[in-house]
Amino acid sequence: RPLFQSLQALAEDNASFFQRSGTESGRRFAAAFAALREHGRRLEPALRHFARLYHRFDLDEATPGNGYRSLVQTARCCLAHAVHKS
């Protein structure tokens, strides 16, 4: 949840900043940050759902790995990168 909160706040701040610039590139950046904010808002419930379920699909108790777990981890890495770049 903190990662998504950070993404939402940073995307909102950046969208507002670039919107005020009044330039074409500023409007494009503002639109990109607004899209990033919206994608994050929609992605959070899906990742939360997968995170509740992925333990069921592990190979065994000693091997915590499967495609669902990998998907969630990859998405979290991408989110952390987006927060860092924002």
TORTORMI-384958 format. One line per 3 residues: number of its first residue (from 0); for each residue x, y, z of C-alpha. Coordinates in steps of 0.25 Angstrom, whole numbers, plus 2048, in hexadecimal, padded with zeros to 3 digits. Layout:
# residues N
NUM) X,Y,Z ~ ...
//
This chain:
# residues 86
0) 800,800,800 ~ 80B,80A,803 ~ 811,808,7F5
3) 804,80B,7EF ~ 801,817,7F8 ~ 80F,81D,7F4
6) 80C,81B,7E5 ~ 7FE,821,7E6 ~ 804,82E,7ED
9) 810,82F,7E4 ~ 808,82D,7D8 ~ 7FE,838,7DC
12) 809,842,7E0 ~ 810,840,7D3 ~ 803,841,7CB
15) 800,84E,7D1 ~ 80E,853,7D0 ~ 80F,850,7C1
18) 800,855,7BE ~ 804,863,7C3 ~ 810,864,7B9
21) 806,867,7AE ~ 80F,860,7A4 ~ 80C,855,79A
24) 816,84C,7A1 ~ 811,850,7AF ~ 803,84C,7AB
27) 808,83E,7A5 ~ 810,83C,7B2 ~ 804,840,7BA
30) 7FB,836,7B2 ~ 806,82B,7B4 ~ 806,82D,7C3
33) 7F7,82D,7C4 ~ 7F7,820,7BC ~ 801,81A,7C6
36) 7F9,81E,7D2 ~ 7ED,818,7CC ~ 7F4,80B,7C8
39) 7F9,80A,7D6 ~ 7EB,80C,7DC ~ 7E6,800,7D4
42) 7F2,7F7,7D6 ~ 7F2,7F8,7E5 ~ 7E5,7EF,7E7
45) 7EA,7E5,7DD ~ 7F8,7E3,7E3 ~ 7F2,7E3,7F1
48) 7E9,7D7,7EC ~ 7F4,7D0,7E6 ~ 7FD,7D2,7F3
51) 7F2,7CB,7FB ~ 7F1,7BF,7F2 ~ 7FF,7BC,7ED
54) 804,7B4,7F8 ~ 7FA,7A9,7F4 ~ 801,7A7,7E7
57) 80F,7A5,7EC ~ 816,798,7E9 ~ 817,794,7F7
60) 81A,79B,805 ~ 829,79B,803 ~ 827,7A1,7F5
63) 820,7AE,7F5 ~ 81F,7B1,7E6 ~ 815,7B1,7DB
66) 810,7BA,7D0 ~ 806,7C2,7D8 ~ 811,7C5,7E3
69) 81B,7C9,7D8 ~ 810,7D2,7D1 ~ 80E,7DA,7DF
72) 81D,7DB,7E1 ~ 81F,7E0,7D3 ~ 814,7EA,7D4
75) 819,7EF,7E2 ~ 827,7F1,7DC ~ 821,7F9,7D0
78) 819,802,7DA ~ 825,804,7E3 ~ 82C,809,7D6
81) 821,812,7D2 ~ 821,818,7E0 ~ 830,81A,7E0
84) 82F,821,7D2 ~ 823,829,7D6
//
